[in-house]
């Protein structure tokens, strides 16, 4: 009995009361609440700091296999821009055709080459590129019989708004006409040296009209015509170049550059026609016109130029033989 009483006293002394347990629980809950609040404040501070940091855009995953094949190349973009600026320039059309060909866009290339040939029917390079593309497309079973206009980014008859259109120029007297024509010629010369041949033609044309309005048709007008013929040659406009060379000779038969540029332009027309049609009598006759122009040029040109002129005359004489003496020459 004494042992049982002693064990009961020891148990009662070590066991906490209910009040003590409740107090301990309340204390722990209070500490837990403080920890939770502290954690919440720390998370808010972290979120605020992150929101103020600059965020880098997510990089798109890199595609394998390089660039997209349908992306337009820089060469095509540049050539298209030139065509948009000068839709009736055959050289720009041909440059775009070659850019398309380099990207295997054969149908578009064919349409642009056809456009170049429409602008200059005797344009040999455009004709040769068309033939080449026809062979390639035939091998690849690509049709080229449909309408070319469906493949032209810029139509041939597209209107170009020129913000730099020149105001009309007039003169009341011959003296004023000569003065203003000299200024137009100066502007044209600067354009020609800068290889801006279209603008040079425009300026020299204005000078010609000023002088013609006052019946001035001397060597000064002949020089303007020959200058414009040189610009037309640079633009591959051989028909216009030949016409201006002939007009220069009409103004002054002693001005050697009129004969020179007429002969050069006519010879280029012969070459382009021969590339398409072969030897024929009409090409032979045209070659004879070029030869006679070079002979006249040799008679009035400076001594320093004579050897070059005579060499070209000899080349033209050979071309006459090719056009008229070969077997298979046809009358046309």
C-alpha positions in Angstrom: 0.0 0.0 0.0 2.8 2.4 0.8 4.5 1.6 -2.5 1.2 2.3 -4.5 0.7 5.6 -2.7 4.3 6.7 -3.5 3.9 5.8 -7.2 0.7 7.9 -7.5 2.3 10.9 -5.9 5.2 10.7 -8.4 2.9 10.5 -11.4 0.8 13.5 -10.2 3.8 15.6 -9.7 5.2 15.0 -13.3 1.9 15.3 -15.3 1.1 19.0 -16.4 -2.3 20.3 -15.8 -4.9 21.0 -18.5 -4.4 24.8 -18.0 -0.7 24.4 -18.6 -1.3 22.5 -21.8 -3.7 25.0 -23.2 -1.2 27.8 -22.4 1.6 26.0 -24.2 -0.6 25.4 -27.3 -1.6 29.0 -27.4 2.0 30.1 -27.3 3.0 27.7 -30.1 0.1 28.9 -32.3 1.2 32.5 -31.7 4.8 31.7 -32.7 3.5 29.8 -35.8 1.4 32.8 -36.8 4.4 35.1 -36.6 6.5 32.8 -38.7 3.7 32.6 -41.3 3.4 36.4 -41.4 7.1 36.8 -41.8 7.2 34.3 -44.6 4.3 36.2 -46.4 6.1 39.6 -46.1 9.4 38.0 -47.4 7.5 36.6 -50.4 5.9 39.9 -51.2 9.2 41.7 -51.1 10.7 39.1 -53.5 7.8 39.4 -55.9 8.1 43.2 -55.9 11.9 43.0 -56.6 11.4 40.6 -59.5 8.7 42.8 -61.1 11.1 45.7 -61.3 13.9 43.7 -63.0 14.1 44.1 -66.9 12.8 41.0 -68.5 14.6 39.6 -71.6 12.3 38.5 -74.4 12.1 34.8 -74.8 14.2 33.5 -77.7 12.4 31.5 -80.3 13.9 28.0 -80.7 16.2 28.0 -83.7 15.0 26.1 -86.6 17.3 23.5 -88.1 18.0 23.7 -91.8 19.0 27.3 -92.1 16.8 30.2 -93.4 13.4 29.7 -94.8 13.5 29.1 -98.5 10.6 31.4 -99.2 12.3 34.4 -97.7 13.1 37.0 -100.3 16.8 37.5 -100.9 18.5 41.0 -100.7 19.3 40.8 -104.4 15.6 40.3 -105.3 14.5 43.0 -103.0 16.9 45.5 -104.4 16.1 44.6 -108.0 12.4 44.9 -107.3 12.8 48.3 -105.8 14.6 49.4 -109.0 11.8 48.1 -111.2 9.3 49.9 -109.0 11.2 53.2 -109.6 11.6 52.6 -113.3 9.0 50.1 -114.5 9.8 50.7 -118.2 13.6 50.3 -117.9 14.6 47.1 -119.7 17.9 46.8 -117.9 16.1 46.9 -114.5 13.7 44.2 -115.6 16.6 42.0 -116.8 18.5 42.5 -113.5 15.3 41.4 -111.6 15.0 38.4 -113.9 18.5 37.3 -113.1 17.9 37.7 -109.4 14.8 35.5 -109.6 16.8 32.9 -111.7 19.5 32.8 -108.9 16.7 31.9 -106.4 15.2 29.2 -108.7 12.1 31.4 -109.2 12.1 30.5 -112.9 8.5 31.6 -113.8 9.0 35.0 -112.3 12.3 35.3 -114.0 10.7 34.4 -117.4 8.0 37.1 -116.9 10.6 39.8 -116.2 12.8 38.7 -119.1 9.7 38.9 -121.4 8.9 42.3 -120.1 12.5 43.5 -120.9 12.1 42.2 -124.4 8.8 43.9 -124.8 10.4 47.2 -123.8 13.3 46.7 -126.2 12.4 44.1 -128.9 16.0 43.8 -130.1 17.4 43.3 -126.6 19.7 40.3 -127.2 20.5 39.5 -123.6 16.8 39.4 -122.7 16.1 37.1 -125.6 18.9 34.7 -124.7 17.8 34.6 -121.0 14.2 33.8 -122.2 15.5 30.9 -124.3 17.6 29.6 -121.4 14.7 29.7 -119.0 12.4 28.0 -121.5 14.7 25.0 -121.6 15.0 24.9 -117.8 11.3 25.1 -117.2 10.6 22.5 -119.9 13.0 20.1 -118.0 11.2 20.8 -114.7 7.7 20.6 -116.2 7.0 24.3 -115.3 4.4 25.9 -117.6 5.3 29.3 -119.1 2.4 29.6 -121.6 0.1 31.4 -119.1 -0.1 35.2 -118.7 3.2 36.8 -117.8 1.4 39.6 -116.0 0.4 37.2 -113.3 4.0 37.0 -112.3 5.1 40.6 -112.6 5.4 42.4 -109.3 5.3 45.8 -111.0 3.1 46.0 -114.3 4.7 47.5 -117.4 2.1 50.3 -117.3 2.6 51.1 -113.6 2.4 54.8 -112.9 5.3 56.3 -111.0 4.8 59.4 -109.0 7.8 61.7 -109.5 8.2 64.1 -106.6 11.2 65.6 -108.5 9.3 66.4 -111.7 11.0 69.4 -113.3 9.0 72.6 -113.9 8.6 73.6 -117.6 11.3 75.9 -119.0 10.8 78.5 -121.6 12.7 81.5 -123.1 11.5 84.7 -124.8 14.5 85.3 -126.9 17.2 83.3 -128.7 19.8 84.7 -126.3 17.8 83.6 -123.3 17.2 80.2 -124.9 21.0 79.7 -125.3 21.6 80.7 -121.7 19.0 78.4 -120.2 20.0 75.6 -122.6 23.6 75.9 -121.4 22.4 75.5 -117.8 20.3 72.4 -118.7 23.3 70.9 -120.6 25.4 71.5 -117.5 22.9 69.6 -115.3 22.7 66.8 -117.9 26.5 66.5 -118.0 26.6 66.1 -114.2 23.9 63.4 -114.3 25.7 61.5 -117.1 29.0 61.5 -115.1 27.0 60.2 -112.1 25.6 57.4 -114.3 22.1 58.8 -113.9 21.4 58.4 -117.6 17.6 58.8 -117.6 18.0 62.2 -115.8 20.7 63.2 -118.3 18.4 62.4 -121.2 15.7 64.5 -119.7 18.0 67.6 -119.1 19.5 67.4 -122.6 16.1 67.0 -124.1 14.9 70.2 -122.3 17.9 72.0 -123.7 17.2 70.8 -127.2 13.5 71.9 -127.0 14.6 75.4 -125.8 16.9 75.9 -128.8 14.5 74.3 -131.4 11.7 76.7 -130.2 13.9 79.5 -131.5 14.9 77.7 -134.7 18.5 77.2 -133.5 19.9 74.0 -135.2 23.7 74.6 -135.2 26.5 72.4 -133.7 25.4 73.2 -130.2 22.2 71.2 -130.8 24.1 68.5 -132.6 26.2 68.1 -129.5 23.1 67.7 -127.3 21.7 65.1 -129.6 25.0 63.1 -129.6 25.2 63.4 -125.8 21.7 62.0 -125.5 22.6 59.2 -128.0 25.5 58.2 -125.7 23.1 58.1 -122.7 20.6 56.0 -124.7 23.4 53.6 -125.6 24.3 53.2 -121.9 20.6 52.4 -121.3 20.7 49.8 -124.1 18.0 51.8 -126.0 19.7 51.4 -129.3 16.8 52.5 -131.5 16.7 55.9 -129.6 20.4 56.1 -129.7 20.5 55.6 -133.5 17.7 58.2 -134.0 19.6 60.8 -131.9 22.8 60.1 -133.8 21.0 60.7 -137.1 19.5 63.9 -135.7 22.9 65.2 -134.7 24.2 64.6 -138.2 21.2 66.5 -139.6 22.1 69.5 -137.5 25.8 69.4 -138.3 27.3 66.8 -140.7 30.7 67.8 -139.6 30.1 66.8 -135.9 31.9 63.4 -135.7 30.1 62.1 -132.7 26.8 62.1 -134.5 28.2 59.6 -137.0 30.0 57.7 -134.2 27.0 57.1 -132.1 24.7 56.4 -135.0 27.1 53.7 -136.2 27.5 52.2 -132.8 23.8 52.0 -132.1 23.0 50.6 -135.6 25.7 47.9 -135.2 24.2 46.9 -131.8 20.8 46.6 -133.5 22.3 44.3 -136.1 23.9 42.1 -133.5 20.7 41.8 -131.5 18.6 41.0 -134.6 21.2 38.5 -135.9 21.1 36.7 -132.5 17.4 36.0 -133.1 16.9 35.8 -136.8 20.4 34.8 -138.1 21.8 36.1 -141.4 19.3 38.1 -143.5 19.4 40.9 -146.1 17.8 43.5 -143.8 20.5 43.0 -141.2 23.1 43.2 -144.0 21.6 46.5 -145.2 21.6 47.9 -141.6 25.2 46.8 -141.1 26.1 48.8 -144.3 24.5 51.9 -142.8 26.7 51.5 -139.7 29.8 51.0 -141.9 29.1 54.1 -143.9 28.6 56.1 -140.6 32.0 54.9 -139.4 33.7 55.9 -142.7 32.2 59.4 -142.5 33.2 59.6 -138.8 36.8 58.7 -139.7 36.9 61.6 -142.1 36.0 64.2 -139.5 37.0 62.8 -136.2 40.2 63.9 -134.2 43.4 62.2 -135.2 43.6 60.5 -131.7 40.2 58.8 -132.4 40.8 57.7 -136.0 42.4 54.3 -135.4 39.6 53.2 -133.2 37.0 54.4 -135.7 38.7 52.6 -138.6 39.0 49.4 -136.6 35.2 49.4 -135.8 34.6 50.1 -139.5 36.6 47.0 -140.4 34.6 45.0 -137.8 31.4 46.2 -139.3 32.5 45.3 -142.8 33.0 41.7 -141.6 29.5 41.8 -140.1 28.2 42.8 -143.6 29.9 39.7 -145.0 28.4 37.5 -142.4 24.9 38.9 -143.0 24.9 38.7 -146.8 27.4 36.1 -148.0 26.8 33.1 -145.8 24.8 30.2 -146.9 21.3 30.3 -145.5 20.9 34.1 -145.8 17.3 34.9 -146.2 15.4 37.8 -147.6 13.4 39.6 -145.0 
